[in-house]
Amino acid sequence: MNSLNKNARIAGFLYLMYMLITIPADALARSPLIVFGDAATTARNIMASEWQFRVGIVGDLVSVVFFLLAAWALYALLKSVNKDLALLFLLLNLGGSAVYSISLLNQFAAVLLLSGADYLKVFQVDQLQSLAMFLLDLHHNGYWIAQIFFGVWLFPLGYLVYKSGFLPKILGIVMMVHFVGWTMTFLQFFLFPSFTAITYVTYPLGLISEFGLTLWLLIMGVKEQK
């Protein structure tokens, strides 16, 4: 039990660090600077706050590392329940993290296009701004491609939480329901982009399931098995 509690609190700490880094990196550092559909305004915002934009990108990369470490700690915690399913959610997390990390190159590329380097002077300013906007759109799509991995990983994770016997079953159930909602959100983004009502359900589910699991692991640990 001491070993399980140690793994649980490590997983909770790493998951919490991921959340504490990724939310400010996106919501505070980068998103306010990007105005999708307005290349000129976005370019001015990024160049006026380039350091802030770069901090957001680096913050996201660091958060991906914590997310991978959290998945590894969850694997160590839940492999005794079903090692194959634990390995499955670890590999799904790895796949999503790889896709998302690669997509962040598009944001670095956008900054390079707007940097005013001499070799870019063969392009007109509005052309560079349009190309930078295209790369930011490309990153946005890459983000959502990664979500198919991050959506599917919730099901084996939730199932193992439910079956574990040492974590609350309700968290496992909510996580499996969240898998359905987040997968539908992924499909909605690519197939029905004008229909956004589903996000009003999936985001609260994500907060309850993932943040709830994080706090439980960090504070409560695991309950003793008979």
N, CA, C and O of each residue as an XYZ file, in Angstrom:
904
protein
N       0.821     -1.206      0.000
C       0.000      0.000      0.000
C       0.854      1.254      0.000
O       0.510      2.245     -0.644
N       1.967      1.213      0.721
C       2.853      2.378      0.720
C       3.369      2.670     -0.681
O       3.461      3.827     -1.091
N       3.705      1.604     -1.416
C       4.198      1.776     -2.785
C       3.113      2.350     -3.681
O       3.378      3.242     -4.487
N       1.871      1.837     -3.544
C       0.761      2.347     -4.350
C       0.471      3.805     -4.024
O       0.228      4.609     -4.924
N       0.494      4.144     -2.754
C       0.252      5.533     -2.353
C       1.326      6.463     -2.888
O       1.038      7.588     -3.299
N       2.560      5.992     -2.882
C       3.652      6.789     -3.422
C       3.450      7.035     -4.918
O       3.588      8.161     -5.395
N       3.123      5.970     -5.649
C       2.868      6.114     -7.085
C       1.678      7.028     -7.351
O       1.702      7.828     -8.287
N       0.641      6.912     -6.531
C      -0.556      7.728     -6.707
C      -0.238      9.201     -6.526
O      -0.685     10.036     -7.312
N       0.524      9.522     -5.507
C       0.822     10.936     -5.247
C       1.804     11.502     -6.278
O       1.730     12.680     -6.627
N       2.707     10.675     -6.754
C       3.594     11.121     -7.838
C       2.773     11.410     -9.091
O       2.974     12.433     -9.746
N       1.844     10.508     -9.426
C       0.987     10.713    -10.596
C       0.143     11.970    -10.437
O       0.010     12.754    -11.376
N      -0.427     12.163     -9.253
C      -1.232     13.357     -9.008
C      -0.426     14.631     -9.115
O      -0.894     15.622     -9.677
N       0.794     14.614     -8.575
C       1.653     15.795     -8.637
C       2.031     16.130    -10.082
O       1.973     17.290    -10.489
N       2.415     15.116    -10.850
C       2.818     15.344    -12.243
C       1.638     15.820    -13.085
O       1.791     16.702    -13.930
N       0.466     15.238    -12.856
C      -0.735     15.651    -13.599
C      -1.090     17.096    -13.256
O      -1.464     17.876    -14.132
N      -0.971     17.446    -11.980
C      -1.261     18.822    -11.560
C      -0.277     19.802    -12.175
O      -0.677     20.880    -12.616
N       1.003     19.447    -12.213
C       2.001     20.313    -12.826
C       1.698     20.534    -14.313
O       1.842     21.640    -14.834
N       1.278     19.461    -14.975
C       0.874     19.591    -16.381
C      -0.232     20.635    -16.529
O      -0.155     21.504    -17.397
N      -1.250     20.550    -15.688
C      -2.375     21.485    -15.784
C      -1.963     22.910    -15.446
O      -2.390     23.861    -16.100
N      -1.128     23.049    -14.418
C      -0.716     24.391    -13.988
C       0.161     25.086    -15.022
O       0.246     26.314    -15.034
N       0.808     24.323    -15.881
C       1.669     24.909    -16.908
C       0.915     25.117    -18.216
O       1.025     26.177    -18.834
N       0.149     24.111    -18.642
C      -0.461     24.190    -19.970
C      -1.579     25.225    -20.047
O      -1.734     25.879    -21.078
N      -2.357     25.387    -18.989
C      -3.478     26.335    -19.045
C      -2.996     27.781    -19.177
O      -3.476     28.494    -20.059
N      -2.054     28.245    -18.325
C      -1.556     29.619    -18.519
C      -0.794     29.788    -19.835
O      -0.878     30.843    -20.463
N      -0.053     28.760    -20.261
C       0.728     28.864    -21.495
C      -0.167     29.164    -22.683
O       0.195     29.945    -23.563
N      -1.333     28.543    -22.705
C      -2.238     28.749    -23.835
C      -3.175     29.925    -23.597
O      -3.263     30.833    -24.423
N      -3.868     29.908    -22.471
C      -4.922     30.892    -22.235
C      -4.394     32.301    -21.981
O      -5.057     33.282    -22.317
N      -3.207     32.405    -21.389
C      -2.684     33.725    -21.034
C      -1.563     34.193    -21.958
O      -1.481     35.378    -22.280
N      -0.703     33.274    -22.384
C       0.492     33.685    -23.130
C       0.251     33.814    -24.632
O       0.736     34.760    -25.252
N      -0.497     32.867    -25.232
C      -0.596     32.850    -26.703
C      -1.963     33.208    -27.253
O      -2.069     34.048    -28.146
N      -3.011     32.584    -26.733
C      -4.341     32.774    -27.315
C      -4.772     34.230    -27.437
O      -5.387     34.586    -28.442
N      -4.475     35.103    -26.447
C      -4.892     36.505    -26.601
C      -4.219     37.215    -27.779
O      -4.714     38.241    -28.245
N      -3.099     36.678    -28.261
C      -2.365     37.334    -29.343
C      -2.847     36.910    -30.730
O      -2.602     37.614    -31.710
N      -3.523     35.777    -30.820
C      -3.920     35.230    -32.121
C      -5.362     35.598    -32.419
O      -6.269     35.302    -31.640
N      -5.561     36.250    -33.563
C      -6.905     36.589    -34.041
C      -7.100     35.835    -35.350
O      -6.697     36.311    -36.411
N      -7.712     34.669    -35.277
C      -7.874     33.845    -36.472
C      -8.707     34.583    -37.518
O      -9.772     35.125    -37.225
N      -8.189     34.587    -38.740
C      -8.858     35.301    -39.824
C      -8.337     36.711    -40.032
O      -8.691     37.351    -41.022
N      -7.513     37.210    -39.134
C      -6.950     38.564    -39.254
C      -5.424     38.452    -39.148
O      -4.854     38.538    -38.060
N      -4.780     38.259    -40.306
C      -3.337     38.013    -40.320
C      -2.549     39.233    -39.856
O      -1.571     39.098    -39.122
N      -2.971     40.421    -40.281
C      -2.214     41.637    -39.948
C      -2.241     41.911    -38.443
O      -1.205     42.192    -37.841
N      -3.417     41.830    -37.845
C      -3.533     42.076    -36.404
C      -2.757     41.033    -35.607
O      -2.073     41.367    -34.639
N      -2.862     39.782    -36.010
C      -2.136     38.716    -35.324
C      -0.632     38.943    -35.412
O       0.077     38.776    -34.419
N      -0.139     39.320    -36.586
C       1.290     39.578    -36.759
C       1.755     40.712    -35.852
O       2.802     40.612    -35.213
N       0.977     41.786    -35.796
C       1.349     42.920    -34.926
C       1.360     42.490    -33.453
O       2.257     42.859    -32.695
N       0.370     41.720    -33.070
C       0.300     41.268    -31.670
C       1.507     40.408    -31.307
O       2.103     40.577    -30.243
N       1.857     39.493    -32.190
C       2.977     38.584    -31.903
C       4.289     39.347    -31.843
O       5.102     39.106    -30.950
N       4.509     40.257    -32.774
C       5.764     41.011    -32.793
C       5.861     41.988    -31.623
O       6.957     42.293    -31.152
N       4.708     42.478    -31.155
C       4.716     43.386    -30.010
C       4.935     42.628    -28.704
O       5.398     43.201    -27.718
N       4.598     41.334    -28.701
C       4.742     40.519    -27.482
C       5.421     39.196    -27.833
O       4.949     38.126    -27.449
N       6.524     39.278    -28.559
C       7.173     38.058    -29.033
C       7.642     37.177    -27.888
O       7.487     35.957    -27.935
N       8.215     37.790    -26.862
C       8.715     36.998    -25.734
C       7.565     36.255    -25.063
O       7.705     35.085    -24.707
N       6.441     36.922    -24.891
C       5.254     36.295    -24.306
C       4.793     35.113    -25.152
O       4.429     34.067    -24.616
N       4.810     35.279    -26.474
C       4.396     34.216    -27.383
C       5.342     33.024    -27.275
O       4.901     31.875    -27.245
N       6.647     33.303    -27.215
C       7.632     32.226    -27.102
C       7.506     31.504    -25.766
O       7.664     30.285    -25.704
N       7.225     32.236    -24.707
C       7.022     31.619    -23.398
C       5.854     30.643    -23.453
O       5.903     29.568    -22.854
N       4.798     31.027    -24.178
C       3.650     30.137    -24.327
C       4.016     28.842    -25.017
O       3.576     27.770    -24.600
N       4.823     28.926    -26.079
C       5.233     27.718    -26.806
C       6.101     26.824    -25.916
O       5.876     25.617    -25.828
N       7.085     27.424    -25.265
C       7.973     26.651    -24.386
C       7.181     26.039    -23.234
O       7.418     24.896    -22.844
N       6.238     26.813    -22.692
C       5.395     26.289    -21.621
C       4.617     25.064    -22.057
O       4.481     24.102    -21.302
N       4.107     25.104    -23.276
C       3.379     23.949    -23.802
C       4.291     22.727    -23.935
O       3.892     21.611    -23.602
N       5.504     22.940    -24.416
C       6.438     21.827    -24.561
C       6.787     21.215    -23.200
O       6.863     19.995    -23.060
N       6.995     22.068    -22.213
C       7.299     21.575    -20.866
C       6.099     20.811    -20.298
O       6.258     19.780    -19.645
N       4.893     21.337    -20.557
C       3.698     20.666    -20.051
C       3.529     19.284    -20.676
O       3.047     18.364    -20.015
N       3.919     19.128    -21.940
C       3.839     17.819    -22.596
C       4.740     16.818    -21.875
O       4.377     15.653    -21.713
N       5.905     17.271    -21.446
C       6.821     16.389    -20.704
C       6.162     15.931    -19.401
O       6.222     14.753    -19.049
N       5.536     16.868    -18.692
C       4.859     16.496    -17.446
C       3.685     15.555    -17.712
O       3.415     14.658    -16.913
N       2.989     15.756    -18.827
C       1.860     14.889    -19.164
C       2.342     13.464    -19.429
O       1.718     12.497    -18.993
N       3.453     13.347    -20.143
C       4.035     12.019    -20.388
C       4.478     11.353    -19.083
O       4.255     10.160    -18.876
N       5.103     12.134    -18.217
C       5.538     11.590    -16.927
C       4.348     11.183    -16.072
O       4.405     10.183    -15.358
N       3.264     11.961    -16.144
C       2.050     11.604    -15.409
C       1.475     10.287    -15.931
O       1.026      9.447    -15.151
N       1.494     10.112    -17.257
C       1.005      8.861    -17.849
C       1.871      7.685    -17.404
O       1.365      6.598    -17.124
N       3.181      7.916    -17.344
C       4.089      6.857    -16.875
C       3.778      6.487    -15.425
O       3.752      5.307    -15.075
N       3.540      7.504    -14.575
C       3.235      7.240    -13.168
C       1.888      6.520    -13.029
O       1.733      5.648    -12.174
N       0.914      6.890    -13.873
C      -0.371      6.191    -13.855
C      -0.215      4.745    -14.317
O      -0.880      3.843    -13.809
N       0.671      4.542    -15.284
C       0.969      3.178    -15.733
C       1.533      2.353    -14.575
O       1.114      1.218    -14.352
N       2.485      2.931    -13.842
C       3.082      2.231    -12.705
C       2.034      1.923    -11.635
O       2.115      0.902    -10.951
N       1.052      2.814    -11.496
C       0.013      2.636    -10.485
C      -1.009      1.568    -10.882
O      -1.454      0.786    -10.042
N      -1.376      1.540    -12.170
C      -2.512      0.728    -12.612
C      -2.126     -0.545    -13.358
O      -3.004     -1.325    -13.728
N      -0.842     -0.772    -13.585
C      -0.447     -1.966    -14.342
C      -0.791     -3.248    -13.598
O      -0.942     -4.303    -14.216
N      -0.917     -3.166    -12.274
C      -1.287     -4.358    -11.504
C      -2.740     -4.753    -11.759
O      -3.120     -5.897    -11.511
N      -3.558     -3.817    -12.253
C      -4.962     -4.116    -12.569
C      -5.044     -4.837    -13.907
O      -5.682     -5.883    -14.020
N      -4.393     -4.268    -14.920
C      -4.320     -4.893    -16.246
C      -3.147     -4.258    -16.980
O      -3.233     -3.118    -17.436
N      -2.068     -4.994    -17.088
C      -0.844     -4.435    -17.652
C      -1.007     -4.048    -19.116
O      -0.458     -3.036    -19.551
N      -1.760     -4.845    -19.889
C      -1.936     -4.555    -21.314
C      -2.697     -3.250    -21.527
O      -2.303     -2.439    -22.365
N      -3.773     -3.036    -20.788
C      -4.546     -1.806    -20.923
C      -3.763     -0.599    -20.408
O      -3.869      0.499    -20.954
N      -2.984     -0.810    -19.363
C      -2.143      0.278    -18.858
C      -1.109      0.690    -19.901
O      -0.849      1.878    -20.095
N      -0.525     -0.298    -20.566
C       0.430      0.001    -21.636
C      -0.270      0.695    -22.799
O       0.311      1.569    -23.443
N      -1.520      0.308    -23.070
C      -2.275      0.930    -24.161
C      -2.468      2.418    -23.916
O      -2.209      3.225    -24.809
N      -2.925      2.805    -22.707
C      -3.138      4.236    -22.495
C      -1.820      5.006    -22.454
O      -1.782      6.187    -22.799
N      -0.744      4.347    -22.036
C       0.560      5.001    -22.058
C       0.998      5.283    -23.499
O       1.510      6.364    -23.790
N       0.798      4.314    -24.400
C       1.176      4.491    -25.807
C       0.289      5.528    -26.493
O       0.773      6.295    -27.325
N      -1.001      5.562    -26.156
C      -1.896      6.577    -26.724
C      -1.477      7.977    -26.291
O      -1.494      8.916    -27.086
N      -1.101      8.104    -25.022
C      -0.618      9.394    -24.532
C       0.654      9.799    -25.274
O       0.818     10.961    -25.644
N       1.546      8.844    -25.487
C       2.786      9.115    -26.206
C       2.499      9.575    -27.637
O       3.119     10.520    -28.125
N       1.556      8.903    -28.308
C       1.209      9.292    -29.673
C       0.660     10.699    -29.743
O       1.071     11.482    -30.600
N      -0.275     11.037    -28.845
C      -0.839     12.386    -28.835
C       0.199     13.438    -28.510
O       0.208     14.513    -29.109
N       1.075     13.136    -27.565
C       2.119     14.095    -27.183
C       3.080     14.347    -28.338
O       3.523     15.478    -28.543
N       3.406     13.295    -29.098
C       4.308     13.449    -30.238
C       3.680     14.330    -31.322
O       4.331     15.233    -31.848
N       2.414     14.064    -31.650
C       1.730     14.860    -32.676
C       1.639     16.317    -32.247
O       1.893     17.224    -33.039
N       1.274     16.534    -30.988
C       1.119     17.914    -30.515
C       2.459     18.652    -30.489
O       2.530     19.820    -30.873
N       3.509     17.985    -30.041
C       4.828     18.624    -29.990
C       5.298     19.017    -31.384
O       5.848     20.102    -31.573
N       5.086     18.143    -32.357
C       5.490     18.454    -33.734
C       4.683     19.632    -34.273
O       5.215     20.471    -35.000
N       3.399     19.695    -33.917
C       2.568     20.795    -34.420
C       3.021     22.150    -33.877
O       2.773     23.184    -34.498
N       3.687     22.145    -32.717
C       4.192     23.404    -32.156
C       5.289     24.022    -33.022
O       5.550     25.221    -32.923
N       5.936     23.216    -33.870
C       6.924     23.764    -34.811
C       6.300     24.825    -35.708
O       6.977     25.763    -36.128
N       5.013     24.678    -36.003
C       4.330     25.661    -36.848
C       4.280     27.032    -36.175
O       4.348     28.059    -36.850
N       4.161     27.050    -34.856
C       4.138     28.337    -34.167
C       5.526     28.977    -34.157
O       5.656     30.189    -34.325
N       6.557     28.162    -33.960
C       7.923     28.703    -34.073
C       8.173     29.227    -35.482
O       8.796     30.275    -35.655
N       7.691     28.502    -36.490
C       7.877     28.920    -37.885
C       7.173     30.246    -38.154
O       7.685     31.083    -38.898
N       5.993     30.441    -37.546
C       5.277     31.705    -37.715
C       6.093     32.876    -37.165
O       6.137     33.948    -37.768
N       6.730     32.665    -36.027
C       7.583     33.719    -35.442
C       8.759     34.020    -36.364
O       9.117     35.183    -36.553
N       9.362     32.981    -36.937
C      10.489     33.181    -37.857
C      10.069     33.987    -39.086
O      10.816     34.849    -39.550
N       8.878     33.709    -39.610
C       8.397     34.444    -40.785
C       8.195     35.930    -40.480
O       8.356     36.780    -41.356
N       7.847     36.227    -39.246
C       7.572     37.616    -38.869
C       8.788     38.321    -38.277
O       8.694     39.466    -37.834
N       9.929     37.633    -38.270
C      11.113     38.160    -37.591
C      11.801     39.305    -38.330
O      12.580     40.045    -37.730
N      11.523     39.457    -39.619
C      12.171     40.515    -40.401
C      13.573     40.168    -40.848
O      14.358     41.059    -41.172
N      13.905     38.876    -40.871
C      15.244     38.450    -41.307
C      15.488     38.846    -42.760
O      14.555     38.917    -43.560
N      16.749     39.101    -43.092
C      17.106     39.583    -44.430
C      16.660     38.632    -45.533
O      16.193     39.078    -46.581
N      16.796     37.336    -45.311
C      16.469     36.381    -46.381
C      14.966     36.332    -46.680
O      14.548     35.716    -47.660
N      14.153     36.983    -45.833
C      12.708     36.997    -46.056
C      12.235     38.254    -46.791
O      11.044     38.409    -47.060
N      13.168     39.147    -47.113
C      12.779     40.415    -47.735
C      12.337     40.263    -49.187
O      11.838     41.214    -49.787
N      12.515     39.081    -49.747
C      11.998     38.829    -51.106
C      10.477     38.708    -51.093
O       9.849     38.754    -52.151
N       9.873     38.552    -49.911
C       8.418     38.470    -49.777
C       7.851     39.816    -49.333
O       8.510     40.573    -48.622
N       6.648     40.099    -49.751
C       5.942     41.283    -49.272
C       5.480     41.050    -47.826
O       5.305     39.913    -47.389
N       5.289     42.149    -47.104
C       4.888     42.047    -45.700
C       3.572     41.300    -45.555
O       3.440     40.434    -44.690
N       2.586     41.633    -46.405
C       1.295     40.963    -46.289
C       1.385     39.476    -46.632
O       0.606     38.672    -46.120
N       2.332     39.109    -47.495
C       2.531     37.698    -47.810
C       3.084     36.940    -46.602
O       2.642     35.833    -46.294
N       4.045     37.547    -45.933
C       4.616     36.931    -44.734
C       3.564     36.785    -43.639
O       3.505     35.770    -42.946
N       2.740     37.813    -43.499
C       1.683     37.757    -42.486
C       0.674     36.659    -42.801
O       0.214     35.957    -41.901
N       0.332     36.513    -44.075
C      -0.613     35.471    -44.480
C      -0.025     34.078    -44.262
O      -0.722     33.167    -43.815
N       1.263     33.918    -44.580
C       1.921     32.630    -44.361
C       1.988     32.299    -42.866
O       1.797     31.149    -42.471
N       2.258     33.309    -42.046
C       2.298     33.095    -40.599
C       0.921     32.675    -40.083
O       0.818     31.790    -39.233
N      -0.129     33.307    -40.594
C      -1.488     32.947    -40.201
C      -1.816     31.517    -40.621
O      -2.468     30.775    -39.887
N      -1.347     31.140    -41.826
C      -1.544     29.768    -42.307
C      -0.891     28.763    -41.364
O      -1.480     27.725    -41.062
N       0.323     29.064    -40.896
C       1.024     28.158    -39.992
C       0.328     28.065    -38.633
O       0.295     26.997    -38.022
N      -0.221     29.176    -38.166
C      -0.968     29.147    -36.908
C      -2.245     28.315    -37.050
O      -2.635     27.595    -36.130
N      -2.890     28.424    -38.217
C      -4.047     27.569    -38.492
C      -3.638     26.100    -38.540
O      -4.360     25.223    -38.066
N      -2.463     25.850    -39.124
C      -1.956     24.481    -39.220
C      -1.704     23.903    -37.829
O      -2.024     22.745    -37.558
N      -1.127     24.723    -36.953
C      -0.930     24.269    -35.574
C      -2.264     23.952    -34.910
O      -2.387     22.951    -34.203
N      -3.253     24.794    -35.133
C      -4.567     24.590    -34.529
C      -5.152     23.245    -34.957
O      -5.734     22.524    -34.147
N      -4.991     22.920    -36.236
C      -5.465     21.627    -36.726
C      -4.636     20.480    -36.155
O      -5.171     19.417    -35.842
N      -3.314     20.702    -36.021
C      -2.459     19.691    -35.402
C      -2.854     19.422    -33.965
O      -2.816     18.283    -33.500
N      -3.236     20.488    -33.262
C      -3.717     20.328    -31.885
C      -4.906     19.379    -31.840
O      -4.977     18.499    -30.982
N      -5.842     19.565    -32.774
C      -7.042     18.729    -32.750
C      -6.774     17.323    -33.255
O      -7.463     16.387    -32.848
N      -5.801     17.150    -34.125
C      -5.411     15.793    -34.523
C      -4.891     15.027    -33.306
O      -5.186     13.844    -33.135
N      -4.120     15.710    -32.469
C      -3.595     15.062    -31.255
C      -4.708     14.644    -30.311
O      -4.535     13.717    -29.520
N      -5.857     15.324    -30.385
C      -6.932     15.038    -29.436
C      -7.578     13.675    -29.641
O      -8.205     13.155    -28.719
N      -7.442     13.081    -30.827
C      -7.984     11.739    -31.004
C      -7.234     10.747    -30.105
O      -7.827      9.808    -29.573
N      -5.933     10.968    -29.947
C      -5.142     10.130    -29.034
C      -5.499     10.445    -27.577
O      -5.689      9.539    -26.766
N      -5.586     11.738    -27.260
C      -5.885     12.138    -25.886
C      -7.324     11.817    -25.499
O      -7.638     11.687    -24.315
N      -8.211     11.689    -26.508
C      -9.577     11.265    -26.223
C      -9.654      9.781    -25.956
O     -10.261      9.348    -24.977
N      -9.036      8.998    -26.831
C      -9.129      7.541    -26.712
C      -8.406      7.032    -25.461
O      -8.822      6.032    -24.877
N      -7.324      7.710    -25.042
C      -6.585      7.220    -23.868
C      -7.440      7.251    -22.606
O      -7.158      6.541    -21.641
N      -8.499      8.089    -22.617
C      -9.342      8.216    -21.442
C     -10.128      6.945    -21.147
O     -10.446      6.667    -19.991
N     -10.447      6.162    -22.195
C     -11.265      4.972    -21.945
C     -10.501      3.889    -21.179
O     -10.983      3.448    -20.136
N      -9.326      3.437    -21.653
C      -8.614      2.430    -20.852
C      -8.196      2.967    -19.483
O      -8.165      2.218    -18.507
N      -7.875      4.253    -19.410
C      -7.523      4.831    -18.113
C      -8.726      4.800    -17.183
O      -8.619      4.377    -16.032
N      -9.878      5.251    -17.689
C     -11.083      5.256    -16.864
C     -11.508      3.855    -16.460
O     -11.952      3.633    -15.334
N     -11.372      2.912    -17.382
C     -11.745      1.529    -17.087
C     -10.879      0.960    -15.967
O     -11.383      0.280    -15.073
N      -9.584      1.235    -16.015
C      -8.683      0.720    -14.987
C      -8.924      1.407    -13.642
O      -8.811      0.773    -12.593
N      -9.253      2.690    -13.669
C      -9.626      3.380    -12.424
C     -10.866      2.716    -11.836
O     -10.940      2.484    -10.629
N     -11.838      2.411    -12.695
C     -13.080      1.772    -12.246
C     -12.827      0.379    -11.668
O     -13.412      0.006    -10.651
N     -11.956     -0.384    -12.321
C     -11.719     -1.769    -11.917
C     -10.672     -1.907    -10.807
O     -10.510     -2.987    -10.239
N      -9.975     -0.835    -10.504
C      -8.817     -0.942     -9.605
C      -9.189     -1.422     -8.205
O      -8.479     -2.233     -7.610
N     -10.309     -0.915     -7.682
C     -10.675     -1.253     -6.306
C     -10.053     -0.332     -5.282
O     -10.469     -0.327     -4.123
N      -9.056      0.455     -5.690
C      -8.434      1.380     -4.738
C      -8.593      2.850     -5.141
O      -8.016      3.735     -4.509
N      -9.377      3.106     -6.193
C      -9.717      4.464     -6.600
C     -11.233      4.543     -6.767
O     -11.871      3.520     -7.015
N     -11.828      5.735     -6.638
C     -13.295      5.850     -6.724
C     -13.830      5.401     -8.088
O     -13.357      5.863     -9.126
N     -14.796      4.519     -8.080
C     -15.382      4.023     -9.324
C     -16.032      5.149    -10.121
O     -16.016      5.129    -11.352
N     -16.605      6.136     -9.422
C     -17.310      7.214    -10.118
C     -16.365      8.004    -11.023
O     -16.765      8.459    -12.095
N     -15.115      8.166    -10.593
C     -14.143      8.872    -11.426
C     -13.860      8.092    -12.702
O     -13.717      8.676    -13.776
N     -13.780      6.782    -12.580
C     -13.578      5.954    -13.765
C     -14.750      6.046    -14.726
O     -14.555      6.110    -15.940
N     -15.982      6.053    -14.187
C     -17.176      6.150    -15.034
C     -17.213      7.483    -15.760
O     -17.457      7.534    -16.966
N     -16.971      8.568    -15.024
C     -16.990      9.903    -15.643
C     -15.905     10.012    -16.704
O     -16.111     10.651    -17.736
N     -14.761      9.401    -16.463
C     -13.678      9.458    -17.440
C     -14.033      8.708    -18.715
O     -13.695      9.157    -19.811
N     -14.711      7.574    -18.586
C     -15.130      6.837    -19.778
C     -16.211      7.591    -20.543
O     -16.242      7.552    -21.773
N     -17.095      8.276    -19.824
C     -18.087      9.127    -20.494
C     -17.393     10.295    -21.190
O     -17.778     10.701    -22.286
N     -16.370     10.823    -20.535
C     -15.595     11.921    -21.128
C     -14.897     11.469    -22.409
O     -14.748     12.257    -23.343
N     -14.468     10.208    -22.460
C     -13.890      9.658    -23.685
C     -14.867      9.800    -24.857
O     -14.475     10.197    -25.955
N     -16.137      9.473    -24.616
C     -17.150      9.586    -25.670
C     -17.311     11.050    -26.086
O     -17.324     11.363    -27.277
N     -17.432     11.940    -25.102
C     -17.626     13.350    -25.404
C     -16.448     13.969    -26.129
O     -16.629     14.739    -27.072
N     -15.225     13.631    -25.686
C     -14.050     14.256    -26.303
C     -13.802     13.716    -27.706
O     -13.335     14.444    -28.582
N     -14.115     12.432    -27.921
C     -14.000     11.874    -29.263
C     -15.010     12.523    -30.201
O     -14.702     12.797    -31.361
N     -16.208     12.768    -29.701
C     -17.220     13.464    -30.497
C     -16.802     14.899    -30.794
O     -17.094     15.424    -31.869
N     -16.120     15.534    -29.846
C     -15.634     16.898    -30.070
C     -14.584     16.920    -31.169
O     -14.565     17.830    -31.998
N     -13.708     15.916    -31.178
C     -12.719     15.786    -32.248
C     -13.410     15.650    -33.605
O     -13.041     16.333    -34.561
N     -14.406     14.777    -33.690
C     -15.134     14.580    -34.946
C     -15.885     15.850    -35.348
O     -15.947     16.201    -36.526
N     -16.447     16.523    -34.364
C     -17.176     17.766    -34.647
C     -16.259     18.824    -35.247
O     -16.659     19.542    -36.164
N     -15.026     18.928    -34.737
C     -14.110     19.959    -35.230
C     -13.809     19.770    -36.712
O     -13.770     20.741    -37.468
N     -13.596     18.523    -37.130
C     -13.204     18.270    -38.516
C     -14.390     18.071    -39.464
O     -14.299     18.399    -40.647
N     -15.498     17.538    -38.951
C     -16.621     17.209    -39.830
C     -17.766     18.221    -39.762
O     -18.446     18.459    -40.761
N     -17.976     18.811    -38.593
C     -19.068     19.783    -38.419
C     -18.541     21.005    -37.670
O     -18.968     21.271    -36.546
N     -17.615     21.752    -38.280
C     -16.942     22.840    -37.556
C     -17.855     23.967    -37.079
O     -17.490     24.701    -36.161
N     -19.021     24.118    -37.676
C     -19.924     25.194    -37.262
C     -20.783     24.803    -36.062
O     -21.454     25.652    -35.475
N     -20.763     23.520    -35.697
C     -21.579     23.037    -34.572
C     -20.687     22.898    -33.342
O     -19.858     21.991    -33.269
N     -20.859     23.797    -32.381
C     -19.961     23.821    -31.218
C     -20.673     23.512    -29.903
O     -20.058     23.585    -28.839
N     -21.948     23.172    -29.961
C     -22.718     22.982    -28.720
C     -22.155     21.861    -27.860
O     -22.266     21.900    -26.635
N     -21.551     20.860    -28.497
C     -21.061     19.700    -27.751
C     -19.955     20.073    -26.767
O     -19.768     19.400    -25.754
N     -19.220     21.149    -27.069
C     -18.125     21.551    -26.176
C     -18.625     21.987    -24.812
O     -17.885     21.918    -23.830
N     -19.886     22.442    -24.735
C     -20.435     22.868    -23.450
C     -20.613     21.693    -22.495
O     -20.742     21.882    -21.285
N     -20.620     20.478    -23.043
C     -20.734     19.277    -22.219
C     -19.362     18.677    -21.944
O     -19.073     18.267    -20.819
N     -18.513     18.625    -22.976
C     -17.245     17.917    -22.837
C     -16.257     18.631    -21.916
O     -15.539     17.968    -21.168
N     -16.201     19.947    -21.949
C     -15.234     20.648    -21.099
C     -15.536     20.467    -19.607
O     -14.610     20.215    -18.836
N     -16.809     20.587    -19.167
C     -17.079     20.295    -17.746
C     -16.758     18.858    -17.361
O     -16.265     18.600    -16.263
N     -17.043     17.905    -18.283
C     -16.708     16.509    -17.999
C     -15.209     16.331    -17.817
O     -14.764     15.594    -16.937
N     -14.429     17.018    -18.662
C     -12.978     16.946    -18.542
C     -12.492     17.494    -17.212
O     -11.598     16.929    -16.583
N     -13.092     18.605    -16.790
C     -12.701     19.206    -15.514
C     -13.000     18.255    -14.359
O     -12.171     18.072    -13.467
N     -14.191     17.651    -14.381
C     -14.585     16.751    -13.296
C     -13.708     15.505    -13.269
O     -13.218     15.108    -12.211
N     -13.511     14.891    -14.434
C     -12.806     13.602    -14.465
C     -11.309     13.752    -14.252
O     -10.745     13.110    -13.365
N     -10.659     14.584    -15.047
C      -9.196     14.661    -14.977
C      -8.715     15.451    -13.762
O      -7.787     15.029    -13.071
N      -9.344     16.599    -13.500
C      -8.934     17.371    -12.334
C      -9.331     16.649    -11.054
O      -8.612     16.679    -10.055
N     -10.513     15.989    -11.106
C     -10.949     15.217     -9.937
C      -9.991     14.078     -9.621
O      -9.646     13.854     -8.461
N      -9.558     13.353    -10.664
C      -8.595     12.266    -10.461
C      -7.276     12.806     -9.932
O      -6.659     12.209     -9.050
N      -6.850     13.934    -10.475
C      -5.585     14.539    -10.040
C      -5.616     14.864     -8.546
O      -4.696     14.511     -7.808
N      -6.679     15.537     -8.110
C      -6.779     15.911     -6.697
C      -6.905     14.679     -5.801
O      -6.336     14.639     -4.710
N      -7.647     13.681     -6.262
C      -7.794     12.471     -5.448
C      -6.443     11.772     -5.259
O      -6.089     11.376     -4.148
N      -5.706     11.629     -6.344
C      -4.404     10.976     -6.258
C      -3.452     11.746     -5.350
O      -2.714     11.161     -4.557
N      -3.486     13.059     -5.482
C      -2.534     13.894     -4.750
C      -2.874     13.983     -3.263
O      -1.982     13.984     -2.415
N      -4.170     14.059     -2.952
C      -4.581     14.296     -1.570
C      -4.942     12.994     -0.842
O      -4.489     12.745      0.275
N      -5.765     12.174     -1.499
C      -6.290     10.976     -0.850
C      -5.416      9.747     -1.066
O      -5.377      8.850     -0.224
N      -4.718      9.707     -2.195
C      -3.930      8.517     -2.514
C      -4.841      7.356     -2.882
O      -5.843      7.555     -3.568
N      -4.517      6.169     -2.447
C      -5.345      4.996     -2.730
C      -5.868      4.448     -1.418
O      -5.213      4.546     -0.381
N      -7.092      3.853     -1.481
C      -7.653      3.271     -0.260
C      -7.153      1.842     -0.085
O      -6.868      1.145     -1.059
N      -7.052      1.427      1.152
C      -6.525      0.100      1.454
C      -7.484     -0.985      0.973
O      -8.693     -0.900      1.186
N      -6.930     -1.999      0.325
C      -7.741     -3.102     -0.147
C      -7.852     -4.179      0.933
O      -6.918     -4.413      1.700
N      -9.027     -4.831      0.971
C      -9.213     -5.902      1.941
C      -8.490     -7.155      1.443
O      -8.515     -8.188      2.112
